[in-house]
């Protein structure tokens, strides 16, 4: 093979500057069936909810009202299917992130999962906060008014945001609250386990007395 041929071969197999968009591949038949059912339900909804929420002609309250009206057209089974499919999708994303970071953490470190869950929780709050900001900007801001004060406008908006999320967004307080919730849930599961396995509970208590 000549040098020119080798160069052409390399040029033909060169990688693009950016990878193509990723997609999640599902192998489980039951999960595939769930996704297909949920997708059919979403397709049958008359209004594209993404378009609705990107429509700045509507206030945040109007977007929420229209979204709930659409959601309430679904029957209980359809709501359950769509919710379950959404939860599965988020769980897959969480696992992908956890698998990537797992080698950087001690084995079975609970904070890895907790931080990822917190990230998704706070991103939802941040998205809502941005919609609130847009709504206030397009529907409650008159820069032509003689008494308009930009600093005062932002202070008013921050006060509304604080009322919506008193613990802030991506702040230590919101993370500690999630951690506290997890501790309570683990305690409930532990109490339930001891109730179902009294002998195991008795053995643990005896070991603690010895210590």
Backbone as CSV, one residue per row, in Angstrom:
resi,resn,N_x,N_y,N_z,CA_x,CA_y,CA_z,C_x,C_y,C_z
1,UNK,0.859,-1.196,0.000,0.000,0.000,0.000,0.898,1.251,0.000
2,UNK,0.642,2.156,-0.939,1.448,3.371,-1.041,1.089,4.344,0.067
3,UNK,1.949,5.335,0.253,1.710,6.344,1.296,0.433,7.119,1.014
4,UNK,0.200,7.452,-0.274,-1.004,8.198,-0.651,-2.258,7.386,-0.334
5,UNK,-2.206,6.089,-0.590,-3.354,5.216,-0.318,-3.640,5.158,1.182
6,UNK,-2.570,5.077,1.974,-2.721,5.047,3.433,-3.367,6.344,3.933
7,UNK,-2.931,7.484,3.370,-3.479,8.788,3.769,-4.966,8.861,3.434
8,UNK,-5.321,8.377,2.212,-6.740,8.389,1.800,-7.574,7.512,2.731
9,UNK,-7.025,6.355,3.110,-7.734,5.436,4.002,-7.997,6.084,5.355
10,UNK,-7.024,6.818,5.872,-7.176,7.523,7.140,-8.218,8.631,7.024
11,UNK,-8.169,9.354,5.899,-9.118,10.449,5.684,-10.552,9.919,5.612
12,UNK,-10.723,8.742,5.006,-12.053,8.156,4.843,-12.622,7.632,6.161
13,UNK,-11.746,7.357,7.120,-12.201,6.785,8.386,-12.016,7.747,9.567
14,UNK,-11.789,9.002,9.271,-11.592,9.972,10.333,-12.913,10.202,11.082
15,UNK,-12.838,10.373,12.398,-14.028,10.588,13.213,-14.542,12.011,13.037
16,UNK,-15.839,12.220,13.188,-16.376,13.585,13.125,-15.922,14.376,14.351
17,UNK,-16.092,15.678,14.295,-15.676,16.528,15.418,-16.497,16.249,16.671
18,UNK,-17.788,15.936,16.495,-18.664,15.672,17.643,-19.379,14.331,17.455
19,UNK,-19.636,13.624,18.542,-20.373,12.361,18.422,-21.829,12.629,18.072
20,UNK,-22.492,11.640,17.497,-23.909,11.802,17.190,-24.720,11.708,18.484
21,UNK,-25.968,12.185,18.416,-26.825,12.162,19.605,-27.001,10.742,20.113
22,UNK,-26.956,10.590,21.430,-27.112,9.274,22.045,-28.590,8.904,22.147
23,UNK,-28.863,7.624,22.235,-30.223,7.144,22.436,-30.176,5.953,23.392
24,UNK,-31.275,5.747,24.108,-31.345,4.638,25.054,-31.991,3.443,24.374
25,UNK,-31.303,2.319,24.429,-31.809,1.087,23.809,-32.401,0.193,24.887
26,UNK,-33.666,-0.182,24.729,-34.359,-1.025,25.699,-34.490,-2.438,25.135
27,UNK,-34.120,-3.429,25.939,-34.206,-4.824,25.497,-35.376,-5.570,26.132
28,UNK,-35.797,-5.115,27.305,-36.861,-5.814,28.023,-38.208,-5.650,27.303
29,UNK,-38.871,-6.757,26.976,-40.128,-6.718,26.212,-41.230,-5.950,26.930
30,UNK,-41.317,-6.131,28.253,-42.364,-5.446,29.021,-42.134,-3.932,29.011
31,UNK,-40.866,-3.511,29.106,-40.559,-2.076,29.092,-40.808,-1.485,27.704
32,UNK,-40.507,-2.263,26.668,-40.772,-1.804,25.294,-42.273,-1.602,25.097
33,UNK,-43.069,-2.563,25.599,-44.526,-2.463,25.486,-45.043,-1.240,26.241
34,UNK,-44.469,-0.995,27.419,-44.856,0.188,28.198,-44.552,1.462,27.430
35,UNK,-43.335,1.542,26.860,-42.935,2.742,26.106,-43.866,2.967,24.915
36,UNK,-44.215,1.893,24.187,-45.090,2.026,23.017,-46.470,2.544,23.415
37,UNK,-47.002,2.015,24.507,-48.313,2.469,24.983,-48.261,3.938,25.399
38,UNK,-47.212,4.298,26.143,-47.067,5.682,26.603,-46.889,6.626,25.423
39,UNK,-46.138,6.181,24.425,-45.885,7.021,23.257,-47.164,7.247,22.449
40,UNK,-47.997,6.210,22.372,-49.279,6.352,21.668,-50.170,7.369,22.391
41,UNK,-50.162,7.307,23.704,-50.972,8.243,24.497,-50.487,9.672,24.267
42,UNK,-49.166,9.861,24.286,-48.610,11.206,24.060,-48.932,11.708,22.655
43,UNK,-48.848,10.817,21.677,-49.125,11.183,20.282,-50.577,11.611,20.106
44,UNK,-51.477,10.980,20.846,-52.904,11.277,20.712,-53.311,12.584,21.393
45,UNK,-52.428,13.138,22.220,-52.732,14.426,22.852,-52.751,15.510,21.774
46,UNK,-53.799,16.313,21.766,-54.020,17.270,20.679,-52.989,18.397,20.632
47,UNK,-52.405,18.739,21.783,-51.475,19.864,21.844,-50.080,19.365,22.202
48,UNK,-49.073,19.861,21.486,-47.685,19.541,21.818,-47.310,20.332,23.069
49,UNK,-47.070,19.637,24.174,-46.813,20.323,25.442,-45.512,21.117,25.412
50,UNK,-44.527,20.643,24.635,-43.275,21.397,24.517,-43.533,22.748,23.861
51,UNK,-44.315,22.731,22.772,-44.672,23.988,22.098,-45.464,24.895,23.034
52,UNK,-46.357,24.287,23.804,-47.179,25.062,24.728,-46.300,25.796,25.749
53,UNK,-45.328,25.079,26.318,-44.486,25.675,27.354,-43.438,26.627,26.784
54,UNK,-43.214,26.578,25.472,-42.286,27.522,24.830,-43.015,28.723,24.236
55,UNK,-44.318,28.771,24.439,-45.126,29.869,23.907,-45.145,31.032,24.913
56,UNK,-44.372,32.070,24.636,-44.262,33.194,25.571,-45.468,34.131,25.555
57,UNK,-46.420,33.847,24.666,-47.648,34.640,24.676,-48.538,34.233,25.854
58,UNK,-48.276,33.051,26.402,-49.045,32.556,27.543,-48.304,32.857,28.837
59,UNK,-49.053,33.186,29.877,-48.438,33.355,31.191,-48.149,31.972,31.771
60,UNK,-47.359,31.937,32.828,-47.051,30.665,33.473,-48.334,30.010,33.992
61,UNK,-49.209,30.813,34.554,-50.473,30.279,35.070,-51.304,29.654,33.955
62,UNK,-51.315,30.305,32.779,-52.069,29.767,31.639,-51.466,28.460,31.144
63,UNK,-50.134,28.385,31.122,-49.459,27.145,30.711,-49.805,25.996,31.655
64,UNK,-49.762,26.297,32.947,-50.082,25.258,33.937,-51.540,24.811,33.811
65,UNK,-52.435,25.768,33.620,-53.864,25.459,33.514,-54.141,24.596,32.278
66,UNK,-53.552,24.954,31.142,-53.751,24.188,29.910,-53.144,22.787,30.032
67,UNK,-51.981,22.703,30.677,-51.320,21.405,30.853,-52.180,20.476,31.703
68,UNK,-52.725,21.001,32.801,-53.573,20.188,33.669,-54.863,19.782,32.959
69,UNK,-55.400,20.674,32.124,-56.624,20.351,31.378,-56.361,19.185,30.428
70,UNK,-55.192,19.212,29.771,-54.812,18.115,28.862,-54.589,16.828,29.644
71,UNK,-53.882,16.948,30.759,-53.597,15.765,31.598,-54.891,15.124,32.089
72,UNK,-55.862,15.959,32.422,-57.127,15.441,32.952,-58.025,14.824,31.882
73,UNK,-57.653,14.946,30.612,-58.407,14.244,29.559,-58.025,12.757,29.531
74,UNK,-56.906,12.415,30.162,-56.475,11.022,30.209,-57.247,10.275,31.287
75,UNK,-57.525,9.000,31.027,-58.177,8.203,32.070,-57.121,7.702,33.056
76,UNK,-57.523,7.162,34.213,-56.555,6.749,35.245,-55.481,5.776,34.740
77,UNK,-55.873,4.857,33.857,-54.902,3.891,33.328,-53.863,4.584,32.457
78,UNK,-54.307,5.516,31.616,-53.387,6.262,30.754,-52.416,7.103,31.583
79,UNK,-52.940,7.736,32.638,-52.072,8.521,33.527,-51.008,7.638,34.165
80,UNK,-51.415,6.447,34.585,-50.490,5.503,35.224,-49.401,5.067,34.247
81,UNK,-49.787,4.790,33.008,-48.829,4.338,31.984,-47.809,5.427,31.680
82,UNK,-48.290,6.648,31.455,-47.396,7.765,31.120,-46.450,8.066,32.285
83,UNK,-46.985,8.052,33.505,-46.160,8.325,34.689,-45.099,7.244,34.881
84,UNK,-45.495,5.990,34.728,-44.553,4.885,34.898,-43.450,4.944,33.848
85,UNK,-43.815,5.248,32.622,-42.820,5.340,31.544,-41.839,6.479,31.811
86,UNK,-42.355,7.598,32.292,-41.500,8.745,32.628,-40.539,8.388,33.761
87,UNK,-41.058,7.701,34.786,-40.212,7.299,35.915,-39.106,6.335,35.468
88,UNK,-39.453,5.417,34.571,-38.458,4.475,34.050,-37.379,5.223,33.268
89,UNK,-37.804,6.212,32.489,-36.846,6.975,31.683,-35.848,7.706,32.570
90,UNK,-36.361,8.346,33.628,-35.490,9.062,34.562,-34.555,8.084,35.264
91,UNK,-35.081,6.915,35.640,-34.262,5.906,36.307,-33.121,5.436,35.410
92,UNK,-33.404,5.276,34.122,-32.342,4.872,33.180,-31.256,5.941,33.104
93,UNK,-31.680,7.200,33.022,-30.715,8.303,32.967,-29.855,8.334,34.237
94,UNK,-30.503,8.156,35.381,-29.772,8.144,36.657,-28.739,7.025,36.677
95,UNK,-29.124,5.869,36.174,-28.198,4.727,36.172,-27.023,4.964,35.237
96,UNK,-27.290,5.587,34.090,-26.200,5.896,33.156,-25.156,6.788,33.820
97,UNK,-25.647,7.821,34.514,-24.740,8.744,35.192,-24.007,8.031,36.320
98,UNK,-24.744,7.206,37.073,-24.135,6.476,38.192,-23.060,5.511,37.702
99,UNK,-23.307,4.826,36.587,-22.324,3.883,36.034,-21.048,4.619,35.624
100,UNK,-21.208,5.835,35.119,-20.042,6.607,34.693,-19.187,7.013,35.893
101,UNK,-19.854,7.481,36.958,-19.118,7.996,38.113,-18.741,6.930,39.140
102,UNK,-19.349,5.745,39.053,-19.126,4.699,40.059,-17.649,4.394,40.323
103,UNK,-16.778,4.295,39.284,-15.364,3.994,39.560,-14.649,5.064,40.383
104,UNK,-15.216,6.274,40.425,-14.583,7.367,41.161,-14.996,7.380,42.633
105,UNK,-15.951,6.515,43.020,-16.474,6.486,44.381,-16.203,5.137,45.035
106,UNK,-16.192,5.090,46.366,-16.118,3.797,47.049,-17.317,2.935,46.677
107,UNK,-17.179,1.636,46.776,-18.248,0.716,46.397,-19.515,0.975,47.206
108,UNK,-20.639,1.090,46.500,-21.962,1.273,47.104,-22.054,2.539,47.975
109,UNK,-21.368,3.580,47.570,-21.438,4.851,48.295,-22.795,5.496,48.052
110,UNK,-23.570,5.693,49.109,-24.945,6.180,48.980,-25.004,7.611,48.459
111,UNK,-23.956,8.409,48.707,-23.994,9.812,48.297,-24.015,9.971,46.792
112,UNK,-23.426,9.017,46.063,-23.451,9.076,44.598,-24.891,9.095,44.099
113,UNK,-25.704,8.133,44.554,-27.102,8.065,44.132,-27.892,9.271,44.631
114,UNK,-27.591,9.690,45.850,-28.317,10.808,46.435,-28.063,12.105,45.670
115,UNK,-26.812,12.331,45.304,-26.470,13.544,44.551,-27.123,13.549,43.172
116,UNK,-27.162,12.385,42.540,-27.786,12.293,41.211,-29.280,12.564,41.312
117,UNK,-29.926,11.974,42.325,-31.352,12.227,42.538,-31.613,13.692,42.828
118,UNK,-30.742,14.288,43.627,-30.851,15.714,43.957,-30.710,16.577,42.712
119,UNK,-29.776,16.195,41.831,-29.571,16.941,40.583,-30.857,16.975,39.754
120,UNK,-31.502,15.827,39.592,-32.735,15.783,38.802,-33.838,16.590,39.469
121,UNK,-33.921,16.503,40.778,-34.919,17.275,41.527,-34.710,18.775,41.328
122,UNK,-33.471,19.211,41.463,-33.178,20.643,41.365,-33.287,21.163,39.930
123,UNK,-32.988,20.310,38.943,-33.125,20.724,37.547,-34.582,20.993,37.201
124,UNK,-35.494,20.193,37.766,-36.926,20.445,37.555,-37.316,21.796,38.151
125,UNK,-36.810,22.066,39.343,-37.089,23.347,39.995,-36.500,24.501,39.195
126,UNK,-35.285,24.308,38.685,-34.633,25.360,37.895,-35.412,25.637,36.616
127,UNK,-35.901,24.579,35.964,-36.703,24.753,34.754,-37.957,25.559,35.030
128,UNK,-38.621,25.250,36.151,-39.832,25.992,36.521,-39.494,27.449,36.825
129,UNK,-38.356,27.656,37.499,-37.929,29.021,37.830,-37.682,29.836,36.562
130,UNK,-37.111,29.214,35.548,-36.854,29.907,34.284,-38.162,30.260,33.581
131,UNK,-39.144,29.364,33.659,-40.458,29.670,33.078,-41.130,30.806,33.842
132,UNK,-40.942,30.820,35.158,-41.490,31.912,35.964,-40.847,33.244,35.575
133,UNK,-39.535,33.218,35.375,-38.816,34.431,34.963,-39.306,34.920,33.602
134,UNK,-39.463,33.988,32.653,-39.953,34.363,31.322,-41.351,34.958,31.395
135,UNK,-42.198,34.324,32.200,-43.573,34.798,32.327,-43.619,36.214,32.890
136,UNK,-42.817,36.464,33.921,-42.763,37.805,34.507,-42.185,38.809,33.506
137,UNK,-41.198,38.377,32.741,-40.536,39.267,31.782,-41.479,39.705,30.665
138,UNK,-42.251,38.744,30.133,-43.109,39.046,28.988,-44.466,39.607,29.377
139,UNK,-44.888,39.383,30.631,-46.251,39.778,30.998,-46.334,40.719,32.195
140,UNK,-45.233,40.954,32.861,-45.306,41.800,34.050,-44.085,42.724,34.135
141,UNK,-43.721,43.269,32.987,-42.557,44.167,32.946,-42.824,45.263,31.913
142,UNK,-42.924,46.468,32.376,-43.192,47.602,31.487,-42.063,48.623,31.614
143,UNK,-41.090,48.498,30.739,-39.923,49.380,30.796,-40.256,50.810,30.373
144,UNK,-41.433,50.978,29.749,-41.832,52.316,29.300,-42.493,53.119,30.422
145,UNK,-42.856,52.454,31.511,-43.519,53.159,32.611,-42.564,54.166,33.251
146,UNK,-43.056,55.351,33.596,-42.200,56.411,34.160,-41.495,55.990,35.450
147,UNK,-42.159,55.142,36.230,-41.580,54.749,37.520,-40.877,53.389,37.460
148,UNK,-40.604,52.888,36.228,-39.977,51.565,36.121,-38.568,51.590,36.710
149,UNK,-38.300,50.576,37.525,-36.988,50.440,38.168,-36.531,48.997,37.993
150,UNK,-35.464,48.817,37.222,-34.999,47.461,36.906,-34.584,46.697,38.167
151,UNK,-33.888,47.366,39.077,-33.450,46.705,40.310,-34.655,46.250,41.139
152,UNK,-35.661,47.132,41.189,-36.871,46.801,41.948,-37.605,45.632,41.304
153,UNK,-37.630,45.601,39.955,-38.296,44.508,39.244,-37.649,43.174,39.575
154,UNK,-36.312,43.135,39.544,-35.596,41.893,39.848,-35.789,41.497,41.303
155,UNK,-35.834,42.457,42.210,-36.074,42.164,43.622,-37.447,41.520,43.805
156,UNK,-38.437,42.056,43.075,-39.797,41.511,43.149,-39.832,40.081,42.616
157,UNK,-39.126,39.865,41.498,-39.077,38.515,40.931,-38.399,37.539,41.892
158,UNK,-37.269,37.951,42.470,-36.547,37.086,43.411,-37.422,36.747,44.614
159,UNK,-38.253,37.700,45.045,-39.164,37.455,46.167,-40.194,36.394,45.796
160,UNK,-40.712,36.453,44.557,-41.672,35.450,44.085,-41.017,34.083,44.005
161,UNK,-39.787,34.055,43.526,-39.054,32.795,43.415,-38.774,32.212,44.798
162,UNK,-38.448,33.093,45.739,-38.178,32.658,47.115,-39.438,32.080,47.750
163,UNK,-40.576,32.655,47.401,-41.845,32.161,47.918,-42.139,30.770,47.373
164,UNK,-41.773,30.553,46.114,-41.990,29.252,45.461,-41.021,28.203,46.000
165,UNK,-39.756,28.600,46.153,-38.717,27.676,46.619,-37.943,28.309,47.788
166,UNK,-38.503,28.250,48.987,-37.848,28.883,50.145,-36.467,28.289,50.461
167,UNK,-36.233,27.050,50.066,-34.926,26.424,50.322,-33.915,26.712,49.215
168,UNK,-34.341,27.483,48.215,-33.444,27.797,47.102,-33.357,26.664,46.096
169,UNK,-32.520,26.865,45.094,-32.305,25.874,44.037,-30.814,25.548,43.991
170,UNK,-30.493,24.272,44.040,-29.106,23.808,44.091,-28.359,24.384,45.300
171,UNK,-29.087,24.546,46.398,-28.468,25.034,47.628,-28.293,23.908,48.633
172,UNK,-27.466,24.150,49.641,-27.182,23.121,50.647,-28.448,22.701,51.390
173,UNK,-29.339,23.668,51.625,-30.551,23.393,52.381,-31.423,22.344,51.688
174,UNK,-31.576,22.472,50.359,-32.418,21.526,49.629,-31.792,20.128,49.619
175,UNK,-30.461,20.070,49.578,-29.785,18.765,49.597,-29.948,18.102,50.958
176,UNK,-29.798,18.880,52.039,-29.939,18.332,53.385,-31.361,17.830,53.627
177,UNK,-32.346,18.523,53.029,-33.739,18.082,53.160,-33.953,16.734,52.475
178,UNK,-33.341,16.565,51.310,-33.451,15.295,50.596,-32.762,14.189,51.392
179,UNK,-31.626,14.515,51.968,-30.880,13.556,52.784,-31.707,13.142,54.009
180,UNK,-32.361,14.119,54.615,-33.222,13.850,55.771,-34.396,12.954,55.382
181,UNK,-34.971,13.227,54.207,-36.091,12.403,53.711,-35.633,10.962,53.511
182,UNK,-34.442,10.792,52.930,-33.916,9.447,52.690,-33.680,8.706,54.001
183,UNK,-33.143,9.411,54.997,-32.912,8.798,56.314,-34.224,8.292,56.915
184,UNK,-35.280,9.090,56.776,-36.589,8.693,57.312,-37.143,7.474,56.574
185,UNK,-36.980,7.472,55.236,-37.463,6.334,54.449,-36.707,5.064,54.811
186,UNK,-35.396,5.172,55.000,-34.595,4.010,55.387,-35.002,3.506,56.768
187,UNK,-35.323,4.437,57.679,-35.761,4.059,59.026,-37.083,3.295,58.967
188,UNK,-37.996,3.768,58.103,-39.283,3.086,57.942,-39.086,1.656,57.448
189,UNK,-38.198,1.503,56.458,-37.929,0.176,55.907,-37.290,-0.734,56.952
190,UNK,-36.415,-0.148,57.766,-35.747,-0.927,58.800,-36.745,-1.407,59.850
191,UNK,-37.644,-0.500,60.289,-38.670,-0.864,61.266,-39.567,-1.962,60.708
192,UNK,-39.936,-1.814,59.416,-40.776,-2.816,58.773,-40.076,-4.177,58.723
193,UNK,-38.760,-4.147,58.447,-37.975,-5.392,58.396,-37.947,-6.054,59.768
194,UNK,-37.725,-5.261,60.829,-37.676,-5.844,62.179,-39.015,-6.448,62.558
195,UNK,-40.113,-5.800,62.140,-41.443,-6.338,62.431,-41.662,-7.687,61.758
196,UNK,-41.155,-7.798,60.541,-41.331,-9.037,59.779,-40.317,-10.113,60.173
197,UNK,-39.213,-9.709,60.830,-38.165,-10.650,61.232,-37.800,-10.401,62.711
198,UNK,-38.712,-10.736,63.641,-38.473,-10.469,65.073,-37.238,-11.177,65.624
199,UNK,-36.944,-12.369,65.108,-35.770,-13.106,65.595,-34.482,-12.358,65.267
200,UNK,-34.409,-11.792,64.052,-33.229,-11.031,63.641,-33.074,-9.798,64.522
201,UNK,-34.200,-9.156,64.833,-34.172,-7.980,65.712,-33.663,-8.358,67.109
202,UNK,-34.144,-9.474,67.618,-33.724,-9.951,68.938,-32.225,-10.216,68.979
203,UNK,-31.690,-10.822,67.910,-30.258,-11.122,67.855,-29.419,-9.847,67.841
204,UNK,-29.879,-8.848,67.088,-29.159,-7.579,67.006,-29.142,-6.891,68.359
205,UNK,-30.309,-6.881,69.040,-30.380,-6.243,70.349,-29.462,-6.923,71.366
206,UNK,-29.376,-8.253,71.282,-28.519,-8.992,72.199,-27.044,-8.670,71.948
207,UNK,-26.684,-8.514,70.670,-25.309,-8.170,70.315,-24.965,-6.759,70.811
208,UNK,-25.925,-5.850,70.721,-25.694,-4.482,71.195,-25.508,-4.447,72.708
209,UNK,-26.277,-5.280,73.424,-26.131,-5.337,74.889,-24.751,-5.838,75.285
210,UNK,-24.217,-6.794,74.515,-22.879,-7.327,74.804,-21.807,-6.258,74.628
211,UNK,-22.032,-5.399,73.646,-21.047,-4.343,73.364,-21.088,-3.265,74.450
